[in-house]
């Protein structure tokens, strides 16, 4: 599964308002600035901070 590049271009981290990186292996949108990874469920990005996974830094 891939994320539509047009969608990825407009999505930002809701916490930091910075661009996201798509991690295809984990099926997550990653915010390096916030240290969070937002899940993609059934093809839909879940852009809620409380649903995000904290990254190991």
C-alpha contacts under 8 A as a table, 3 or more apart, distances in Angstrom:
res1	aa1	res2	aa2	distance
1	X	24	X	7.32
1	X	27	X	7.95
1	X	43	X	7.90
2	X	24	X	6.80
3	X	7	X	7.14
3	X	8	X	6.69
3	X	22	X	7.34
4	X	7	X	5.28
4	X	8	X	6.30
5	X	8	X	4.97
5	X	9	X	6.07
6	X	9	X	5.13
6	X	10	X	6.78
7	X	10	X	5.46
7	X	11	X	6.22
8	X	11	X	5.26
8	X	20	X	7.17
8	X	21	X	7.94
8	X	22	X	7.85
9	X	19	X	7.69
11	X	19	X	6.78
11	X	20	X	6.95
12	X	16	X	7.86
12	X	17	X	5.17
12	X	18	X	5.22
12	X	19	X	4.71
12	X	20	X	5.79
13	X	16	X	5.52
13	X	17	X	4.82
13	X	18	X	5.44
13	X	19	X	6.41
13	X	20	X	6.44
13	X	31	X	6.14
13	X	34	X	7.77
13	X	47	X	7.46
14	X	17	X	5.52
14	X	47	X	6.89
14	X	48	X	7.43
14	X	49	X	7.26
15	X	34	X	7.01
15	X	49	X	7.11
16	X	33	X	6.88
16	X	34	X	6.36
18	X	31	X	7.21
18	X	33	X	7.02
19	X	31	X	6.96
20	X	29	X	5.87
20	X	30	X	5.33
20	X	31	X	5.06
20	X	32	X	7.55
21	X	29	X	5.56
21	X	30	X	5.01
21	X	31	X	6.65
22	X	27	X	7.35
22	X	28	X	6.06
22	X	29	X	4.65
22	X	30	X	6.17
23	X	26	X	5.60
23	X	27	X	5.65
23	X	28	X	5.31
23	X	29	X	6.10
23	X	30	X	6.81
24	X	27	X	4.85
24	X	28	X	6.88
27	X	39	X	6.52
27	X	40	X	5.87
28	X	37	X	5.78
28	X	38	X	5.32
28	X	39	X	4.58
28	X	40	X	5.60
28	X	45	X	7.86
29	X	37	X	5.47
29	X	38	X	5.00
29	X	39	X	6.49
29	X	40	X	7.39
29	X	45	X	7.53
30	X	35	X	7.62
30	X	36	X	5.98
30	X	37	X	4.28
30	X	38	X	6.24
31	X	34	X	5.44
31	X	35	X	5.78
31	X	36	X	5.32
31	X	37	X	6.10
31	X	38	X	7.97
32	X	35	X	4.97
32	X	36	X	6.82
33	X	36	X	7.98
35	X	54	X	5.96
35	X	55	X	5.17
35	X	56	X	7.77
35	X	57	X	7.49
36	X	52	X	5.90
36	X	53	X	5.51
36	X	54	X	4.67
36	X	55	X	5.40
37	X	52	X	5.34
37	X	53	X	5.07
37	X	54	X	6.43
37	X	55	X	6.64
38	X	45	X	6.97
38	X	46	X	6.07
38	X	47	X	6.01
38	X	48	X	7.37
38	X	49	X	7.65
38	X	51	X	6.90
38	X	52	X	4.54
38	X	53	X	6.49
39	X	45	X	6.06
39	X	46	X	5.64
39	X	47	X	7.73
39	X	51	X	7.48
39	X	52	X	6.53
39	X	53	X	7.81
40	X	43	X	5.79
40	X	44	X	5.25
40	X	45	X	4.25
40	X	46	X	5.84
41	X	44	X	5.23
41	X	45	X	6.38
41	X	46	X	6.96
46	X	51	X	7.17
47	X	51	X	7.57
47	X	52	X	7.62
48	X	51	X	5.29
48	X	52	X	6.47
49	X	52	X	5.15
